[in-house]
Amino acid sequence: MEIIKRKTLKEKPAKGTSLGFGHYFTDYMFTMKYTAGQGWHDAKIEPNEPKPFDLATSIFHYAQGIFEGMKAFLQPDGSIAVFRPEENWARMNRSATRMCIPNFPEELAEEGLETLLKLEKDWIPTDPGTALYIRPTIVATRVMLGVHASTEYLFFIILSPVGSYYAHGLEPTKLIVEDYYTRATLGGTGEAKCLGNYAASMKAGEVAEEKGFDQVLWLDAAEKKYVEEVGSMNMFFVIDGEVVTPALVGSILPGITRKSSIQVLRDKGYRVTERRVSIDEVIEAEKNGTLNEAFGTGTAAVISPVGLIRYKDVDYTINGGKMGDITRMLYDTITGIQYGKLSDPYGWRKIVK
C-alpha cells in the first residue's frame, strides 16, 4: 500500500488537554476510489488535507453517503486494539447496499485502517476516558446532476483523538421525547448509517438543546407510540429487574455496542428482552416505581446513564438521577475490555500488529 508522507506534521494535543469530541484530526488518512467498470482501486495512505470538489459533485445534491464510527485504544503493553471492527465493516456494507453504493472489500479496508493506525500511534490519547475515534466514510463523487446512483465514489478513513462524547462525562443525561418530528420510517433508511438520517435529526436536536436537554428520544413514525433510539445511542430500560431494549424492526440502527451489551448482560445472568417498548410503558414504570434504570449504548458514548426523561412537558427522574448498578457494570465491563484492563473472553479486541 502506497504511503505518501507529508512534509510537516501537525502539533498533537498535549496530555491533559480537554479533547471534546471531533475537534482534532491526525496527520494522515486512508483513501481508495471506486469507478464503474474498474471497481475499488488506488488504495493509499495520504496526508489528511482538504480536497477540492466540483460543486456539481453528487454527494452535495443527493446525500448518497454513509459512514461508521469505531475507536482504537492503547493497551497496557503498548499495542493498539480496535473494538470489533469486523462488525463495523459488515454494517457499513449493509448501509452501502441500502444506499446503492458498491460494496467495498472489507479486508482491504481493515488493512488500510491498521496501516493508518500504526502510522498514527502517537496520536492515541492516554488520559482516562479518551480514545482515538475512527471515521470511515463513503461519498458519491460523480460530477453530474440527476437523481440516480453515482458511478464514482471515494472511501476515506480519518482519525480524531477524543474525550467523552458528552461534556458532562458520565453524569446522567437528560432526554426529551420527540412527538412531532420523525427520524426514520419502516422501509426508510433508519437501519443504515447514512448521512441524511443525521441531517433529519438536527432540528429536533437543536430544540432539545435550547430547552436544556442532551439528546432527543425518538418515537416510531407511524404511531408516535414506541421508543426507537436516541440520536447517538440505542436505548435500554431496566423495568422490574428485566433489561428491555427496542427490537430492531428496520428503523433503528443495529448498534455494535448494543449487541455487545446484550451479550454481556445475558452472560451475567440478566434477563434481556428485545421487543417494542411503548413510551407509555416507560412512563408508567417510572410512576409505579418499577423503572429501575435507563441507559444508552453507542460507540461514541459507550454506555451513558439516563437520569431524566421529559414527555409531554412532564419530567420523570430515573433512579434518583444517578447511574444505576447495571449501567455501571456494563460501562466497567465494556471499557475494561476496550482498554485491556479486563480479559476479553469474546475476542472483541482486534490487536493491530
Steps between C-alpha positions, in 0.01 A plus 500: 500500500641835396574744783538866406677688778421861584778754533396646834316317778228662706545590865330236712277596795700496822425238764221628722339705222122503511447332163124515473368299207604542137711817528849366422609295199816302436761548228394224261196330353430185302325537164388286210280569200226323310440533130231307313662231288819513707377436852680620814855612428785738588512416872756711682595693812529872433515828693169598660453823311204678338390363163351701214153396381301629206176659625305263274639197686201279576562466877415870539162459330369151579674404827612162370744433779553278804739486794603295801647568842762292682760557769862397549650463846860482618546181703708457817771319300523784248307328223196646323156341522187578297162396639320254268594660165368206300151587624538857373622391157208261464249765607659755268453268204137444601457878504671516161254252354205707626648819354588347159874525570720213379619274782867547584757227580494481879845343520650793312322750725636320805851497355474871429378571852776299665767663285360841589484423872860382512606822329293714739563310824636807678163670452319248721423688825567332833305713748211315670189476283678600178549306177584544132173528312489340153267638233476293177282672238386447142370786288374515141745699286361495145470852360151496355150607599216251493330286762672167448785306655847631436755305300795635700570499875766596751561284808703667773596445863592792723604484866427730792624483862192542718381526857150442629220544246299697755664801663378383841663158461321223688254732670153367403359651183168681466277395209189656354250283313436627148133457408481726194808457279587162353847347466430187295218285363460131425628447149717810530867532588485484880704181524768638264771735627446753224551874494137603458391333823713738701397809307135409562561483875664840540193721535359301790849484651534879490162545667597249769829678566325835530282346771803371689495135390789287376321297236166414341326169572329406174167323461380295205378697200165324451338528843739716705458229761803274509850596617763466227840652580688811603690690232834351601398194701278195518272501807464253787259501793518288814137437595440294814841336461455412132721675244286608205620654174304594187502224239680560171191538284671673206497864609763469775876486452632156603763624743818303562524619861131404531580149376799475733298622799228242443759221494673622818168538683377153405832340591474662844156352551275797424178447311519709183201546272500658155149619423295806418491730802231766520579835659185456709646178645820682594313788665266265686800303628653822631174593669455165673864470602602211273721701262829417668744645245531633146813531288619542144771313312715611206856520373537868585341500845566128579250462787319814610260509797170681452384691806197688372243472221256777410177390330212735424655774715533277807842400637553145624811436708654153475684334788523827685690650206797272570683230306357157582687183591433323169607807302820526705576129457455524123715811474777347708487170310500636146754776562710253697513274196567792265791639702647156573436524873277191498531169320324474165305171499317600181795587279368853450840670514663501159871550563679697230826323419 
